[in-house]
């Protein structure tokens, strides 16, 4: 059976896919703007011949980086931390003359990830920022070609690429230590969905309890929806041993407070509740939430600074970290014995 040619005109991303390299690598071969290994250059030239690829004016512009595009890859854009981090990247990139595109990967399914990464490569970006806050972000980072300038953002340090983080582990540990100092025998924990087995917030909670020789209760697992926090709050209200709760974010903490209140318990008189992130509503909540302030906008700005250096070829700085600050408000207080 003879082969048939697809009617679609091949684009630069097709060449990259067939050659097994990134779009920027194809661009470098086409323009000679940067040195490419002989082996990669040969693969690109063979792919061009196989596909009968002819660079368009748009492709040539992308190849010479005239488009000045930065791609952001994220598993979510509506959650507070995601949205503020993206804002930080976008503001810093725009000030530097770049246009920013956002690609959302809704699940870590390999087909979904491959589709999204193909969309990113079709843009011919100068570099990519990946929000590695969840499994889709982790999967996307693993799929991106290593020769495409990439920076990861998360709360846990890894070594794959340059990375900007907020040290969630140390901040969570400090917050839980504060609750223990208030006389609570242990601190229960409500997790938000982690990027891997557990995130830095949970690890910091566990370490604080272990260092204090306190009981380490089984964590409760919430979704991103505050209602899941309310349902867990209803469960916690039934356990008289619960006097302090550390939640993975402020929205879930608000839900827990509502669930406890629905069962007639007072915060913090009966149960202390702390959140994480310092959502704008945290100070307005009743009672105002004790939490950890995370500078997500600053995180995004620091990530772009690392990416700008990577695009320029400077790989000397691969890590940028900031320690979030504990913010004490009205929702936590000294431990009180709950009446049965």
C-alpha angles and dihedrals in degrees: 000000000000121000122247126214119235113247092227114099109241117248133203092268089059090056090049092049095049092044093045094234137107126273092248089055090055088048092053091052092049095048103027087226093139138014117271125186115262091241094054093043090053091051090050093049091049091050091050090052093045093051095037086231119185117189114239124215088258092051091050090052091051091046092056090046091241089136091067093204127165118195123213118200118196140160092219139015103183103061113096098245094046094047095048093046091051088049090055093051092046095048094049094043093048091050087055093052100260130132114224127217125189125212118188120209108196099190140012090244106137093231092051092046093049091049092051095046089050089055090051093050092048087063091060093222123195087226145341135235115202121198099216095189096118143021094276089055092049091049092048093051091052091051099049115099113258094229092061110091104252136172125191127212122203147119095256124063119239132171105226098096139350108299142196116203145173108223096239094165096061092041093051091047091053092050094050091046088055091054091050090050088057088064102263110148091215140348123235117218135216111198126210116214107291128217091233132359091318136346131234093268092061093042091052091049091051094047093051092053093045093050090050093048089239127148113271107218122205107268121242115234118224130182121229090271119099089220089068087057090052091053090051089048089057089054093047090052090064093059112078090194091068111098102146133034128189113199128201093235140003097255090057090045089054089052092050091051089052092049092050091047091050087060093049098258122138126224118248098357092067103014130013115220127193130183137191136236101037095247112202089251094053093086091044095050120103108267097023108246126250103222147141118271113227119190096217094166090053089048091056092047092050090050092054091049089057091047092050089054092048092050090052090052096253107134098163094105114054104158139052121178137179129186113228117225127240111239115203116208139150103294096078131059145142117319115266127191108248117229115242 
